[in-house]
Each structure stands twice: as C-alpha cells, then as structure tokens.
Amino acid sequence: MKTITETKPEQLDELLNAARKTLAKAQDYLSKDGKIYELHDWVTVAEYCRRFNISNTQTVSNWIKRGIIPAEDTVVIEEYNNIRLIKAIAYQDKKVAHNN
C-alpha cells in the first residue's frame, strides 16, 4: 500500500475531490432511528409557515394534532432540543390555512 507521500498529485486530487463530494452529500441527510431524511425535504414549523404563507405556528401545530399533517410527515429530533421537522409539502390551500 502506498503512503500519501508516494501518491501522485493527480491521484491525491482525485481522492480529495471524491472525499469532498461524499462530505457534501452527507451534509444533505439526517439519520434518525435508522431512517434517513433528506434535509431539503424537511423544514421546521416556523420555516413551513414562511414557505406556505401561514400566519402562525399554532395553526401548523393544530394540524399535526388533528392529523391533517400525517405522523409520518413529522419527526422530532431530541438531540436538537426536541425540534420538530415537517415534510415540506402543502397540506391545505392558503384559503383554508388562514381559517384554522
């Protein structure tokens, strides 16, 4: 096996580029209880409100309690101060959202 000092510069560049790509890809995922979550698909309650123009976070919390947002579309991350993440999809149209 070659040491790093015996490796050709172009091979070292290839290894470093592959490592950078792997690290970048790993930063886009969260693993919780054996399940992998793609972070671009999941947002906090506050971010969900901003994205979907919902006036307050209590509305979204009520949707979660009432099952409008299914349990499988939420996850609580205990390691991060019990932050709740929601799958970033619209569950009701804006007209209904303002009435809840």
N, C-alpha and C positions, 0 to 999 in steps of 0.2 A: 504494500500500500504506500502510495506517495504521500509525503508530508506537504503542507501548504507551500512551503518554500520551494519544493520541487515541482509544483504545479505551474503550467504555462499560464501567462497572464490572461490569454483569451479563455482558457478553461475556468480560471478563477472568476472572470467576469460572468461567464455563463452560470456558474454556481451561485454567485451573488444575485444575479437577476432572477434566477429561479427561487431563491430564498425570499427576495423582496415580493415577488408575485404571490407566494404562498402566505406570507405575513399579511399582505393587503387583503387577500381573500379571507383569511381567518378573522380579520377585524370586522367583517360584514356579518358575522354569525355570533349567536349566543347559544350556548348549550345549557339546558336546564332539565334535570331529572331524566337524562338520556334522550331528550328531544332537542333537535337543532332548530333554532328560529333565525330566519334571515332578517336582519335588523331593518332593512329598508321596507319590510312589510309590516313592522310593528312600531307603534308610537305610544307616548304617554297620553293620559287623559287630556291634559292641557293642550298638547300638540294636536290631538284628534279634534278638539274644539276649534282650534285655529284653522286647521285644514278644511273642515267641513262647515265652518261658519255657524257654530253652535254657541249660544250666548253664555252658557256657564257649565262648569264641570259637573255640577249636581245632576243636570239632565242626563249626561252620559252615565253617571253612577246609577241613576234610577233605571236606565235602560239595561244595565248589567244585572241589577237586582231583579228586574221583571223578565229577564231572558230575551229581550229584544236583541241584545248582543249576546250570542251564544257563549257558554262557558269555554268552549274550545277555542274561541277567538279572543280570550283574555289569558294573561299569565301574570302572576305576582312573583317578583324577584326579591326574595327575602334578603339576599346578600346585599342588595342595594336599597336598604331602608324600606322594604316592602313596596317598592314602586310597582304600579300596575301598568302593564302594556296591553294595548288593544290592537288587533289586526286592523290595518289602515284601509278599511273599505267603508263605503257609505251604507248605513243600516236603515236609515229613513231619509226621505227627502227633506229639504230645508223647511218647507212649509209645516210639515208635521213636527219637526225637531223644535221649532220655536213655540209650539203649543204644549210641549211636555215639560 
